[in-house]
Amino acid sequence: MEEIIYDSTSLLVVLLRR
């Protein structure tokens, strides 16, 4: 399930870096 968490973090970072 670590992969799912990593994906979520990546999405959050992208949204924050927008």
N, CA, C and O atoms as a Tripos MOL2 file, in Angstrom:
@<TRIPOS>MOLECULE
protein
   72    71    18     0     0
PROTEIN
NO_CHARGES

@<TRIPOS>ATOM
      1 N           0.8480   -1.2070    0.0000 N.3       1 MET1
      2 CA          0.0000    0.0000    0.0000 C.3       1 MET1
      3 C           0.8800    1.2520    0.0000 C.2       1 MET1
      4 O           0.3840    2.3730   -0.1100 O.2       1 MET1
      5 N           2.1620    1.0450    0.1220 N.am      2 GLU2
      6 CA          3.0670    2.2100    0.1350 C.3       2 GLU2
      7 C           3.0400    2.9380   -1.2080 C.2       2 GLU2
      8 O           3.1780    4.1590   -1.2760 O.2       2 GLU2
      9 N           2.8610    2.1620   -2.2670 N.am      3 GLU3
     10 CA          2.8320    2.7870   -3.6050 C.3       3 GLU3
     11 C           1.6640    3.7610   -3.7230 C.2       3 GLU3
     12 O           1.7940    4.8330   -4.3140 O.2       3 GLU3
     13 N           0.5300    3.3780   -3.1580 N.am      4 ILE4
     14 CA         -0.6500    4.2600   -3.2290 C.3       4 ILE4
     15 C          -0.3640    5.5620   -2.4710 C.2       4 ILE4
     16 O          -0.6970    6.6480   -2.9470 O.2       4 ILE4
     17 N           0.2450    5.4460   -1.3080 N.am      5 ILE5
     18 CA          0.5470    6.6460   -0.5110 C.3       5 ILE5
     19 C           1.5100    7.5430   -1.2870 C.2       5 ILE5
     20 O           1.3580    8.7650   -1.3040 O.2       5 ILE5
     21 N           2.4930    6.9320   -1.9220 N.am      6 TYR6
     22 CA          3.4770    7.7160   -2.6900 C.3       6 TYR6
     23 C           2.7760    8.4740   -3.8160 C.2       6 TYR6
     24 O           3.0630    9.6430   -4.0730 O.2       6 TYR6
     25 N           1.8510    7.7800   -4.4810 N.am      7 ASP7
     26 CA          1.1130    8.4280   -5.5750 C.3       7 ASP7
     27 C           0.3120    9.6140   -5.0370 C.2       7 ASP7
     28 O           0.2590   10.6720   -5.6630 O.2       7 ASP7
     29 N          -0.2910    9.4310   -3.9050 N.am      8 SER8
     30 CA         -1.1090   10.5010   -3.3080 C.3       8 SER8
     31 C          -0.2180   11.7010   -2.9880 C.2       8 SER8
     32 O          -0.5810   12.8460   -3.2540 O.2       8 SER8
     33 N           0.9400   11.4230   -2.4180 N.am      9 THR9
     34 CA          1.8590   12.5170   -2.0680 C.3       9 THR9
     35 C           2.3020   13.2460   -3.3240 C.2       9 THR9
     36 O           2.3760   14.4740   -3.3470 O.2       9 THR9
     37 N           2.5950   12.4850   -4.3620 N.am     10 SER10
     38 CA          3.0430   13.1020   -5.6330 C.3      10 SER10
     39 C           1.9480   14.0380   -6.1580 C.2      10 SER10
     40 O           2.2300   15.1500   -6.6050 O.2      10 SER10
     41 N           0.7170   13.5780   -6.1000 N.am     11 LEU11
     42 CA         -0.4000   14.4090   -6.5880 C.3      11 LEU11
     43 C          -0.5270   15.6750   -5.7350 C.2      11 LEU11
     44 O          -0.7680   16.7620   -6.2610 O.2      11 LEU11
     45 N          -0.3670   15.5310   -4.4520 N.am     12 LEU12
     46 CA         -0.4810   16.6880   -3.5530 C.3      12 LEU12
     47 C           0.6190   17.6970   -3.8630 C.2      12 LEU12
     48 O           0.3730   18.9020   -3.9160 O.2      12 LEU12
     49 N           1.8190   17.2000   -4.0650 N.am     13 VAL13
     50 CA          2.9560   18.0910   -4.3640 C.3      13 VAL13
     51 C           2.7010   18.8400   -5.6680 C.2      13 VAL13
     52 O           2.9550   20.0400   -5.7700 O.2      13 VAL13
     53 N           2.1980   18.1170   -6.6530 N.am     14 VAL14
     54 CA          1.9270   18.7610   -7.9560 C.3      14 VAL14
     55 C           0.8610   19.8490   -7.7860 C.2      14 VAL14
     56 O           0.9760   20.9340   -8.3560 O.2      14 VAL14
     57 N          -0.1550   19.5530   -7.0120 N.am     15 LEU15
     58 CA         -1.2320   20.5450   -6.8110 C.3      15 LEU15
     59 C          -0.6980   21.7550   -6.0390 C.2      15 LEU15
     60 O          -1.0730   22.8940   -6.3190 O.2      15 LEU15
     61 N           0.1690   21.5000   -5.0790 N.am     16 LEU16
     62 CA          0.7210   22.6040   -4.2780 C.3      16 LEU16
     63 C           1.7190   23.4170   -5.1000 C.2      16 LEU16
     64 O           1.8470   24.6290   -4.9250 O.2      16 LEU16
     65 N           2.4290   22.7220   -6.0070 N.am     17 ARG17
     66 CA          3.4470   23.4400   -6.8160 C.3      17 ARG17
     67 C           2.7920   24.1010   -8.0260 C.2      17 ARG17
     68 O           3.5020   24.5950   -8.9020 O.2      17 ARG17
     69 N           1.4870   24.1250   -8.1020 N.am     18 ARG18
     70 CA          0.8240   24.7180   -9.2920 C.3      18 ARG18
     71 C           0.9210   26.2140   -9.2020 C.2      18 ARG18
     72 O           0.4360   26.9190  -10.0870 O.2      18 ARG18
@<TRIPOS>BOND
     1     1     2 1
     2     2     3 1
     3     3     4 2
     4     3     5 am
     5     5     6 1
     6     6     7 1
     7     7     8 2
     8     7     9 am
     9     9    10 1
    10    10    11 1
    11    11    12 2
    12    11    13 am
    13    13    14 1
    14    14    15 1
    15    15    16 2
    16    15    17 am
    17    17    18 1
    18    18    19 1
    19    19    20 2
    20    19    21 am
    21    21    22 1
    22    22    23 1
    23    23    24 2
    24    23    25 am
    25    25    26 1
    26    26    27 1
    27    27    28 2
    28    27    29 am
    29    29    30 1
    30    30    31 1
    31    31    32 2
    32    31    33 am
    33    33    34 1
    34    34    35 1
    35    35    36 2
    36    35    37 am
    37    37    38 1
    38    38    39 1
    39    39    40 2
    40    39    41 am
    41    41    42 1
    42    42    43 1
    43    43    44 2
    44    43    45 am
    45    45    46 1
    46    46    47 1
    47    47    48 2
    48    47    49 am
    49    49    50 1
    50    50    51 1
    51    51    52 2
    52    51    53 am
    53    53    54 1
    54    54    55 1
    55    55    56 2
    56    55    57 am
    57    57    58 1
    58    58    59 1
    59    59    60 2
    60    59    61 am
    61    61    62 1
    62    62    63 1
    63    63    64 2
    64    63    65 am
    65    65    66 1
    66    66    67 1
    67    67    68 2
    68    67    69 am
    69    69    70 1
    70    70    71 1
    71    71    72 2
@<TRIPOS>SUBSTRUCTURE
     1 MET1         2 RESIDUE 1 A MET
     2 GLU2         6 RESIDUE 1 A GLU
     3 GLU3        10 RESIDUE 1 A GLU
     4 ILE4        14 RESIDUE 1 A ILE
     5 ILE5        18 RESIDUE 1 A ILE
     6 TYR6        22 RESIDUE 1 A TYR
     7 ASP7        26 RESIDUE 1 A ASP
     8 SER8        30 RESIDUE 1 A SER
     9 THR9        34 RESIDUE 1 A THR
    10 SER10       38 RESIDUE 1 A SER
    11 LEU11       42 RESIDUE 1 A LEU
    12 LEU12       46 RESIDUE 1 A LEU
    13 VAL13       50 RESIDUE 1 A VAL
    14 VAL14       54 RESIDUE 1 A VAL
    15 LEU15       58 RESIDUE 1 A LEU
    16 LEU16       62 RESIDUE 1 A LEU
    17 ARG17       66 RESIDUE 1 A ARG
    18 ARG18       70 RESIDUE 1 A ARG
